[in-house]
Amino acid sequence: MTTPQDASPAPAPGAIAVTISLPWTIGVSIKPNVLLDGVRVVNAAGRNVYPAAPGQHLLSCEVNVRGSTFGQGDIAVDVQPGATTEVYYAAPLSANLPGRLGLTPQEPYRGGAAGCLIAAAIGFLVLFVFWVVIGGFLLLGPR
């Protein structure tokens, strides 16, 4: 028969810290979702710490806009007894781009050449509107 003094102590619990980065352009309208071993956990943008038993866990992150989810990323995380494992998630800039999830700080996927073309088109439109407004003042201003 074993006595309580002979029993081995339970392993110290560990933790998983998830830092969620949202793009400033759409960060207000999206809500991040975090699932730890398939169970949704409470979260917010920024750093969130979840207690976890030592061992391997599956962590999934995604963002939600009005019921539609996108930017999913999955990672297997090893938790050591008494240690906190840091994980970083960067939400994508749009629904057709992937999210990034890793053990080092992540930058949002910007889309490469497509992102550059979109930025150039927006810049051109801003300059065009500015040109039209200034031209309108010059044409319709006092003579």
Residue pairs with C-beta under 8 A, 6 or more apart in sequence:
11 53
11 54
11 81
12 54
12 81
12 82
13 51
13 52
13 53
13 54
13 81
13 82
14 51
14 52
14 53
14 54
14 79
14 80
14 81
14 82
14 83
14 84
14 85
15 49
15 50
15 51
15 52
15 79
15 83
15 84
15 85
16 36
16 49
16 50
16 52
16 57
16 59
16 77
16 79
16 84
16 85
16 87
17 47
17 48
17 49
17 50
17 84
17 85
17 86
17 87
18 34
18 43
18 47
18 48
18 49
18 50
18 59
18 61
18 87
18 88
18 89
19 46
19 47
19 48
19 86
19 87
19 88
19 89
19 105
20 32
20 34
20 43
20 44
20 45
20 46
20 47
20 48
20 61
20 89
20 91
21 45
21 88
21 89
21 90
21 91
21 106
21 108
22 30
22 32
22 45
22 63
22 91
23 91
23 92
23 93
23 108
25 93
26 65
26 93
26 94
27 45
27 91
29 65
30 63
30 64
30 65
30 91
31 63
31 64
31 65
32 43
32 44
32 45
32 61
32 62
32 63
32 64
32 89
32 91
33 40
33 43
33 61
33 62
33 63
33 64
33 69
34 40
34 41
34 43
34 48
34 50
34 59
34 60
34 61
34 89
35 41
35 59
35 60
35 61
36 50
36 52
36 57
36 58
36 59
37 57
37 58
38 58
38 60
41 48
41 50
42 48
49 84
52 77
52 79
53 79
54 79
54 80
54 81
55 78
55 79
56 76
56 77
56 78
56 79
57 76
57 77
57 79
58 74
58 75
58 76
58 77
59 74
59 75
59 76
59 77
59 87
59 101
60 72
60 73
60 74
61 71
61 72
61 73
61 89
61 99
61 101
62 69
62 70
62 71
62 72
62 73
62 99
63 69
63 70
63 71
63 91
63 92
63 99
65 95
68 95
70 92
70 95
70 96
70 99
71 91
71 92
71 95
71 97
71 98
71 99
72 98
72 99
73 89
73 98
73 99
73 100
73 101
74 101
75 87
75 101
75 102
75 103
77 85
77 87
78 85
79 85
85 103
86 103
87 101
87 102
87 103
88 101
88 102
88 103
88 104
88 105
88 106
89 99
89 100
89 101
89 106
90 99
90 100
90 101
90 106
90 107
90 108
90 109
91 99
91 108
92 98
92 99
92 100
92 108
92 109
93 108
93 109
93 110
93 111
93 115
94 111
97 108
97 109
97 110
97 111
98 109
99 108
99 109
100 106
100 107
100 108
100 109
111 118
